[in-house]
Amino acid sequence: MKVIKINEEYESAFLPFLSEFPGTAGENTIRIGALTDNLEAAGVLAASIMESGAYITAFYVLPDFRRQGVGKALLEEFSALAHEQGSDAIQADFLYRDDAAEFFAAQGFTLFYTGEQYYFTIADFRRSRMYKRYLKDGPVKSVVPVSSVPSREWRKLYWEADNKGYDPDYSSVSIKDGKLASCLLALLDGKELSITWLAVYAPNIMLIVYHLRYLIRKVEELHPGEDDIRIRMCFEDMTLAERLIKYLGGKGHVRSEGKIVSAIRLEAQPST
């Protein structure tokens, strides 16, 4: 068994994972794989390293190779890379499963529950009652691209968002009376559009609806006819989630994927 950085030479062995799992196709994504002696894929880890820390975006070990040290080897390889680039923390967010929670806890991570994850497709949205209102009202003028925020204000906002990954094509802000009322950051990875950060400073469910309309309009503009694109969102406030699900037409249009858990481990830095 060997652990390698996935490049063109080895990419074919990992294509099933790279195409199936979100979080493996970003432009700045680090991809690490575990290969058997027969050059068969045993596991894959994808991640990014930013100023605020190192973030694992995809992590999978084939069932036949679990509990054989493959996951630990992938994690140690990434930890070494993160350490070289000065990162002092590694974070992974994942849907709760007993085996995943046990693994990260055994590797020294602290686990905490962060919310419930939901998703809907563009096709789901078109069947919802929000769609008729969406067509009738047209573009929402109160929601604008994040590029509309002055650079000084944006740096402050992005720091508050903990430097979450985002794509400016799909991310938006709402400004009322010269002040920021809400912000939504979203990141596209293949057919998965994840809402990485959502902040509403004025308690108004409609602000979230307006951001979703903006987001969907951009998807339709940039990806016409692709009804299978999934929009994912995680809620800590379940009251807010329930209101939004009801507005979208109920659980027949919005599906729960389960609880989201964050695992964080501080990395020791060498003394100077």
C-alpha positions, 0 to 999 in steps of 0.5 A: 500500500502506498499513499500518493498525491493524485496526478495524471499518472494515477488519476484513472484509478480514482476517477470513480471517487473523483466524479462521485464525491463532492469536494474533489474537483476544486481548482485549488484542491489537494487530492491524496490517494491510497493505492494497493500493490496492484495499483487499485484505489483503496481510499481518497482524501481531498482538501484545501489549505487556507489562511484560517486552516486546512479543510478536508472536503472529501474523505473515503476509504473503500469498505474492503480496506477499512480498519487497516490503517488506510484512513490514518495514512491518508490523514497523516500525509495531508497533515504533513502537507498542512504543517509544511504550509503553516496550518495550525488546524485541520477541520472536517465536516461530515454527515454523522455516522458512528464509524466516521465519528469513531475514526476522527475521535481516535485520531485526536479530533474534537467533535461537535454537532453543527446542524442538519444538512438538506438539499434540493435540485433545480427540478425540485425547485421548479415543482415548488410553490416558490417557483411561480413567485420566482417567475412572477417577481423577476430578479430581486433588486435588494440582493446583489453580487458580493463584488458590490461590497467595498473591499474593506467591508468585504475583508471584514465580512470574509473574516467573520465567515471564517474564510469559507470557500465561495464562488463569486458567481453564486454568492450574494449580499443584501444591503439595507439603509447602507448596512449589510442585512444578509450574506450568502456564500456558495461554492460549486463543485461539479453538480453540487452547489453548497451554501458554505455560509449564510448570515442574516443580520435582520430576522427576516425569512424572506431575505433567505428566500431572496438569496436563494432566488438569486442563486437559482437565477445564476445557476439557470443563467450559467448552466441552462437545462441542468435540472439535476444540480443540487443545492445543499445547505446546513442549518443550526437553527431548525426553526429557520430550516422548517420555515424555509422547507415549508416555503419551498413546499414541504419535505417532498421538495427538500430532503434531509441528509442527516446531522452534520458533525465538525471534527477539528484537530489542532496541529502542533507547530515547531518552536522557533 
